Structures are given as structure tokens and as C-alpha cells.
Amino acid sequence: MKLQGPKKTAAQAVGVVLLMGSLAWASVPFYDWFCRVTGFGGTAAVADAGSDVVLDQTIKIRFDASLERDMPWRFTPMVREMEIKIGETGLAFYEASNPTDKPVAGSASYNVAPFEAGGFFTKIDCFCFEEQVLQPGESVQMPVTFYVDPDIATDRDAQYVHTITLSYTFYEIDLPDETQAALATGVETSYN
């Protein structure tokens, strides 16, 4: 059966809508994967260990912290700025506290600026890799271990970067099931 006239146009329109919807649905995970692999959009790289090469050249790292609008925590970097050698492993701490009278779970998103430096800023370990649960009145210091890849010194665009800013934003998430179950039964839990 061959469609003609308005039926053919309607079928083509439905096909276009389905194609565009499919592309929109696939674009988010694809873009996330692309940013993690390339460092595009200020996404840091991840490594299991520090760099084997340390240059004499130094770079300044700035630390920034913010909270999503309804996140009740307090969240700040312990040090606002440090200078390290390129390739040297750095360690910085952020402090989070829950001033409320109930447990609050959070997750941190991050980015690196300027964008040219994203693929060269490499995290070895980070509190942002896991969800965090803070009990009422609890404060914690959370580490991030990192280095700046020595390849930044020869990159066409990134070689002119002298300061990198690492920014985190904490947002509230649902409590893990085991915490909710413990609250329902009155059992105290401990995380982190």
C-alpha cells in the first residue's frame, strides 16, 4: 500500500518527530561520555595514580564551592588557592556540614575552568565520586586528590593557562534506602 497526499505528509512528520526525539534522548549520555573522554566543557579526567613526570613549571589552582538553591548544607573549600608544579600530586579539602535536624544526602557535580584545561586536570580520588550522607549537625572534611597533566605545557590552546578553577556544586538527593529504613526503625546509621 502506497501512501499519498496528506497521509504521506503525516507519516513523514511522525517519522521526523520520532527521529528527533530519539536523537534528543541519546544526546545527553553521548555528550556526558564525550566530555569525560575529551575534557570538553570543563570536565576533569580521572586516573588511578599520579603523574610520572613533574615539571619545574607551576600552575595556580583555585577552589570554588556552591550549593543548589534548596540544598540545606554549608559547603566551602578549606583552602581557596594553591600553587603546585605541573604533574605534582595535589591534595585539597572541602568542608561540608548539615545544620538541620535530619539526615541529608548530597551529590556533587563539578567542572574545571577554563575549558581548555578540563582534559588536563586529572582527579585521582574525589568525594564527588560517591554520594554523601550527613547526619544532623555533622561536619566532614572531604578530600580531592589531583594533578595537572604535563601535556598541558605543550598543548596549542592550554599552554597559556596559568590558573585553573575547580568548582563543585552540591545538590540534595534522596536518602539511600538503608538510611530511610533505619530512620523508619529508629536505628542510627553512619556513612562516609
N, C-alpha and C positions, 0 to 999 in steps of 0.2 A: 504494500500500500504506500503510495507516494503522497506526501502532504503537499497541499497547495495553498496559496494565498495567506489568509490570516492565521490558519493553523500552523503553517510552516514558520511564520514570523514568531508566533507564541512559543513554539518548540525551541527555536533558536534563542529566544530571550531567556527561557528557563535554563537552557544549556549554559548560557553566559553567566547567569546568576549562580548556578551550581559550581561552575569553574572558578569564579571569583571568590565564592565562599570557601572552597577548598584551598585556594591559594592563601587566603587570609588566615585560615586555621593553621596551615603549615608554616606560615611565615614567622610566628613567634618562636617555636622551638628551633627553627633553622637559624634565625637571627641570633638567638642565645648561643647556639653551638658555634656559629661563625665568630662572634665576639670573644668567646672563651679561647678559641684556637688562634685567632689573629691578634687579640688585644685591641681590636677596633672598638671605638665607643668608650674607651677608658676602662675596659675590663682587664684585670690583672691576670698574669699567667700563674700557674701552680706548679711546684716542683717538690720532689721528695727530699732533696738535700740542697745545701748551699752551693754557691759557685766555686769552681776550681781555680778561677782567675780573679785576682783582686788588683785593680788599677790604682795608681797613685792619685788619680783624679777623683775629687769628691763631688757629691751632689747633696742638695738640701732636701729633706723630706718633711713635709708639713702634714699634720694630722687634724682632721675635722670630724665632728660628731653632730648628729641631729636626730630628732625623733619625729616620726609620723605624727600628724595632728592629734590623735586621741591616745597615743602611747603614754601611759602614766609614769614611766620610769624617769630617772635622771641619768644622763649619759654624757660623759666627757672624756677627752684624751688626757692621760696623765702628764704627758709632755706634748707641747704644741708643735715643736720643731726639733729636728736633729740633723746633723751633718754626718754622712758616712762616706767611706770610699766606695766607688763603684765596684760591685762584686762582693763586697763585705756583707756578712750576715748581720742584719739589724734586728733589734727586739724592742717593741713598743707595747705599752699597756693602755687600755681604755678602762674606765670605771663605770659600772652601771649599778644603780640602786633602785629598789622598789619601795617607795614611800607609802604604798597603800596597805590596806589590812587584808588583802587577799593575794594568793599566788598569781603571778602574771608571766605568761610565756611570750618570748620575743624572738624574732629572726632579723638578722642584719643584711641589708643589701649594701653594696659598695661600688665605688668607681674610682678611677685614677685620672687626674688631670695634670698636664694637658693630655689630650687623647693620643698624641704621638708617643707618649711614654707608656701607655697602657700595656703593650705587649712586652715591655722590658722590666716592668715592676713585677717581681715574682714572689708569691707567697709560698712559704714552706709549711706554715701552720697558722691557723687563724680561728678565732672564736666564731667567725661568720660561717664556718663550715658546718656548724651544728646549731640546732635550736637551743635557746637558753630559757630556763625557768628560774625565776627569783621568787623566794618566799616573802611574806610580808616583812618589811623592814630590812631585808637582806641587801648587802652590798658586795659586789665582787670586782676583782681586777682581772681583766681578760686580755691575754697576750696575742700579739700578731708577730710572727717571725717572717722576715722577708729579706730580699736582696734586689739590687738593680743589676740586670744582666749587662755584662761588659760590652756586649754588642751595641749598646746604646751609643757608645763613643764613636762608632763608625757609621751609624745609620744616617742616611741622607737627610731625614727630617728631624729625628730625635736628638742628634748630636748637639744641637743648640739648646737643649733643655737643661736648665741648671737647678730648677726646683720642681719637685713632684708633690702633688697634694693627694693624700689618701683620705677619702671621705666615706663615712659609714652612716647609714640611716637605719635605726631600729624601728620596727613596726610590730604591733601586737598580733599574735596568732592564737589559735585555740590551744588550750592546755592539752598536753598529751593524755591519752586515755587512762594511763595508770595514775596520773595526778588527779584526774577527775574522779576516778574510782576511789582513791584514797580520801579525797575530800568528802565523798558520799558516806564512807565508813568511819571517818574521823581519824584515820591513820596518817601520821606525819611522814612526808617524803623529803628526800634530799637529792638535788641534782647538781650538775656542773662538774 
